[in-house]
Amino acid sequence: MRIHPIKLIIVIVMFTVILAVLAGAALVIVARELNKAPVYAHGEVMFEVEPGETPRSIGRRLENEGIIKSRYFWYVVNKIDKDVIKAGTYAIQLPATQFEIHNILETGRQVLIKVTIPEGGTLTKTARLLDEAGVCTEESFLNAASDTELLETFRIPAETLEGYLFPDTYFFQENYAAEKVVRVMADTFFKRLSEIVDVDSLTPEKLFEKVTLASVVEREYRIAEEAPLMAGVFYNRISINMPLQSCATVEYIITEIQHKPHPEVISIRDTEIKNPYNTYIHKGLPPGPIAAPGLTALAAVFNPTISDYLYFRLIEPDAGKHYFSKTFDDHIKAGKLYVKRK
């Protein structure tokens, strides 16, 4: 049986159109999956309503993030339920109808608490922030951060997770379990670290050394561009068996071990404190991390700038700029020039 050429062309065109439609639908599905709202816990998704955001904008984002199927029906819901949607961060338990979602957003009862953990913070400072935010108590967080089982889970050869809890903005439930808080922050650390290095290629001991040095760099650098150069300086000092001589480690002793107020300046007497963390009197790395390093400091220790520098000195406090030098004489001269210019 022969098919008329015209009919054959029509069949081919129709088949092509069908394939195009299916491909387009697939792309939409993929796009939605890529933009899908991150699952928080127990089937919940996190959704943030910005101050002054319109119902149309909210509906569009809810659809894009895969929380609702149709923003057009969302517009209808808003016409029926005219109560004002309040700005904030909400946990939405899925599946849920659009009327249920609208009710959650209009009540203003936020299930999640937004907490920002700054770079360079210590476990005690992080514990205080979480306590003040109402996420978990200081005591429970510090206990979880030194839990043997958690340390073994994340293969950390230390007594605490100091340095391994990534500084970032988190969303937690009120009175959330401290163990879960620590797990989330540690998971985030390894996830973000994998962006700059193959974590599996490092032994726990080697990674511990890198994290320790990164914590020192974190507390020393002011300008991101200088962080790799500082890491290079510390590597140079280690290679010639020269003390790191980091003021940051002395600050750590004063504030975290001696529990004294943060000093305005580090004195000669401070640099003589007898403590394993004092890198003025002990060569090599301190016993462990002194803070939570961010990506800049972590990237710096894995990709340091190679140089002959052995010293650096802050010469522009407002700009955070340092002067790098090869010899101690140049280091001293830089200080005199800074004082004279000041």
C-alpha positions in Angstrom: 0.0 0.0 0.0 1.4 3.3 -1.1 1.0 6.5 1.0 0.4 9.7 -0.8 3.4 12.0 -0.6 1.3 14.8 0.7 -0.1 12.6 3.5 3.4 11.4 4.3 4.6 15.0 4.7 1.7 15.8 7.0 2.4 12.7 9.1 6.1 13.7 9.4 5.3 17.3 10.3 2.8 16.2 13.0 5.3 13.7 14.4 8.0 16.4 14.5 5.6 18.8 16.3 4.7 16.1 18.9 8.4 15.4 19.6 9.0 19.2 20.0 6.2 19.5 22.4 7.4 16.5 24.5 11.0 17.9 24.4 9.7 21.3 25.6 7.7 19.7 28.4 10.8 17.7 29.4 12.9 20.9 29.5 10.2 22.6 31.7 10.3 19.6 34.1 14.1 19.7 34.2 14.1 23.4 34.7 11.7 23.1 37.6 13.7 20.3 39.1 16.9 22.5 38.9 15.1 25.4 40.6 13.2 23.2 43.1 13.1 24.6 46.6 15.6 22.8 48.9 14.0 20.2 51.2 14.6 21.2 54.8 13.4 18.2 56.9 10.6 15.7 57.1 9.3 16.6 53.7 9.4 20.3 54.4 10.6 23.0 51.9 12.0 26.4 52.9 10.4 29.4 51.3 11.2 33.1 52.0 8.8 35.9 51.3 10.6 39.2 50.7 9.4 42.5 52.3 7.0 44.2 49.9 6.8 41.2 47.6 3.6 41.0 45.5 1.3 37.9 45.4 2.1 37.6 41.7 5.8 37.4 42.4 5.3 35.0 45.2 3.1 32.7 43.0 5.7 32.8 40.2 8.5 31.7 42.6 6.3 29.1 44.2 5.7 27.6 40.8 9.4 27.9 39.7 10.6 26.2 42.9 8.1 23.3 42.4 6.0 24.0 45.5 2.8 24.6 43.5 1.8 23.4 40.0 0.1 26.6 38.7 0.7 30.2 39.6 -2.5 31.1 37.8 -4.6 29.2 40.3 -2.5 30.9 43.0 -3.8 34.2 41.6 -7.3 32.9 42.0 -6.6 31.8 45.6 -5.4 35.4 46.4 -8.6 36.8 45.0 -10.7 34.5 47.2 -8.5 34.8 50.3 -7.5 38.5 50.6 -5.6 38.3 53.9 -2.1 39.9 53.6 0.9 37.6 53.1 3.6 38.5 55.6 7.3 38.7 54.9 9.4 36.0 56.5 10.9 32.5 56.2 8.5 29.6 56.3 8.7 25.8 56.3 5.9 24.3 54.1 5.0 20.7 54.7 4.4 19.0 51.3 2.0 17.9 49.8 -0.2 20.9 50.6 -3.0 22.7 48.8 -2.5 26.3 47.6 -5.1 27.4 50.2 -3.1 25.7 53.0 0.1 27.3 51.7 -1.6 30.7 51.5 -2.8 30.3 55.1 0.8 29.5 56.3 2.2 32.6 54.6 -0.6 34.9 55.9 -0.3 33.8 59.6 3.3 35.1 59.8 4.2 32.3 62.1 7.7 31.5 60.9 8.8 27.9 61.6 12.4 28.6 60.7 14.9 30.9 62.3 17.5 32.6 60.2 21.0 32.6 61.7 24.2 34.0 60.1 27.4 32.4 61.4 30.3 34.8 60.4 33.6 33.7 59.1 36.3 33.5 61.7 33.9 32.6 64.5 34.8 30.0 67.2 32.6 27.3 68.6 31.8 29.3 71.7 30.8 32.4 69.6 28.7 30.2 67.3 27.0 28.6 70.4 26.2 32.0 71.7 24.6 33.1 68.4 22.5 30.0 68.2 21.4 30.4 71.8 20.4 34.0 71.4 18.4 33.1 68.2 16.5 30.4 70.1 17.8 27.5 68.0 19.5 25.5 70.7 21.3 26.2 74.0 25.0 27.0 74.2 25.7 24.0 76.4 23.9 21.5 74.1 25.6 22.9 71.0 29.1 22.7 72.6 28.4 19.2 73.8 27.3 18.1 70.3 30.3 19.7 68.8 32.5 17.5 70.9 30.5 14.3 70.6 32.7 11.3 69.9 30.2 9.7 67.5 29.9 12.8 65.4 33.7 13.3 65.3 34.1 9.7 64.1 31.3 10.1 61.5 33.1 13.1 59.9 36.5 11.5 60.4 37.9 14.4 62.4 41.1 13.6 64.4 40.4 16.1 67.2 38.4 16.6 70.4 35.9 19.0 68.8 34.5 20.1 65.4 36.2 23.5 65.8 37.0 24.7 62.2 34.7 22.1 60.6 31.4 24.0 61.0 31.0 26.1 57.9 30.2 29.8 58.4 27.1 30.6 56.5 23.4 31.6 56.8 21.3 28.8 58.0 17.6 28.3 58.7 16.8 26.2 61.7 13.6 25.3 63.6 13.1 26.8 67.1 14.5 24.6 69.8 16.1 22.4 67.2 18.3 19.4 68.3 21.9 20.6 68.7 23.2 17.4 67.1 21.2 18.1 64.0 22.5 21.7 63.9 26.1 20.5 64.1 25.4 17.8 61.4 24.0 20.4 59.0 26.9 22.8 59.5 29.5 20.0 59.1 27.8 18.6 56.0 27.8 22.1 54.6 31.5 22.4 55.4 32.4 19.3 53.4 30.1 20.2 50.6 31.6 23.6 50.2 35.1 22.3 50.6 34.5 19.8 47.7 34.1 22.9 45.5 37.9 23.6 45.7 39.5 20.2 46.4 38.8 16.5 46.2 38.1 15.8 49.8 38.4 12.0 49.4 42.0 12.3 48.2 43.0 13.7 51.6 43.6 11.7 54.8 41.8 13.0 57.9 45.2 14.1 59.3 46.2 16.0 56.2 42.8 17.7 56.0 43.1 18.6 59.7 46.4 20.4 59.0 44.9 22.3 56.1 41.8 23.4 58.2 44.1 24.4 61.1 46.2 26.6 58.8 43.1 28.0 57.1 41.7 29.0 60.4 44.9 31.0 61.1 44.7 32.7 57.6 41.0 33.4 58.2 41.9 35.4 61.3 44.8 37.2 59.7 43.7 38.4 56.2 41.6 41.4 55.6 41.6 41.6 51.7 40.7 38.4 49.9 43.4 38.8 47.3 46.1 38.7 50.1 44.9 35.4 51.7 46.8 33.1 49.3 49.9 35.2 49.8 49.6 34.9 53.6 49.1 31.2 53.2 52.4 31.1 51.2 54.2 33.0 53.9 53.1 30.6 56.6 54.2 27.6 54.4 57.6 29.3 53.9 58.0 29.7 57.7 57.1 26.1 58.3 59.5 24.9 55.6 62.5 26.6 57.4 61.3 25.6 60.9 60.4 29.2 61.7 57.6 29.9 64.1 54.3 31.0 62.5 54.2 34.0 64.8 50.5 34.6 64.3 48.8 37.1 66.6 45.6 35.3 65.9 46.7 32.3 67.9 47.6 34.5 70.8 44.2 36.1 70.6 42.6 32.6 70.7 44.5 31.8 73.9 43.4 35.1 75.6 39.7 34.9 74.6 38.9 31.2 74.2 41.3 29.5 76.7 41.8 32.2 79.3 38.3 33.6 78.8 39.4 37.2 78.9 38.1 40.2 76.8 39.5 40.6 73.3 42.8 42.6 73.6 43.0 45.9 71.7 46.7 45.1 70.9 49.0 42.1 71.4 51.8 43.0 73.7 55.3 41.4 73.9 54.1 39.9 77.2 51.2 38.3 75.4 53.5 36.6 72.9 55.3 34.9 75.8 52.2 33.2 77.2 53.1 29.5 77.8 50.5 27.6 75.8 50.6 25.1 72.9 48.5 27.5 70.8 51.2 30.2 71.1 52.8 30.2 67.7 55.4 32.7 68.8 57.1 30.2 71.1 56.0 26.9 69.5 57.0 26.1 65.9 54.7 24.6 63.4 50.9 24.6 63.4 48.8 25.1 66.6 47.2 22.0 68.0 44.0 22.6 66.1 41.8 25.2 64.3 41.3 28.5 66.1 38.2 29.5 64.1 35.8 28.6 61.3 37.5 29.3 58.0 35.4 30.4 55.0 36.0 29.5 51.4 38.6 32.3 50.8 40.9 31.0 53.6 40.3 27.4 52.7 41.1 28.0 49.0 44.2 30.0 50.0 45.8 27.1 51.9 45.1 24.6 49.1 46.2 27.1 46.4 48.8 29.4 48.1 50.7 32.1 46.2 54.4 31.0 45.8 56.8 33.7 46.9 60.0 34.3 48.9 58.2 36.4 51.5 58.6 35.5 55.2 56.8 38.5 56.8 53.8 40.7 56.4 52.6 43.8 58.3 49.4 45.7 58.3 50.1 49.2 56.8 46.6 50.4 55.9 44.2 49.4 58.6 41.1 51.1 57.0 41.7 49.2 53.7 43.1 46.1 55.4 46.3 46.2 53.2 49.5 44.4 54.3 53.1 44.9 53.3 54.9 41.7 52.4 58.7 41.4 52.8 61.5 38.9 52.5 63.7 40.0 55.3 63.2 41.1 58.9 64.9 44.4 58.2 62.4 45.3 55.5 59.6 44.2 57.9 60.9 46.6 60.5 61.3 49.4 58.0 57.8 49.0 56.7 56.6 49.5 60.3 58.6 52.7 60.8 57.4 54.1 57.5 53.8 53.3 58.5 54.2 55.0 61.8 55.8 58.1 60.2 53.1 58.3 57.5 50.4 57.9 60.2 
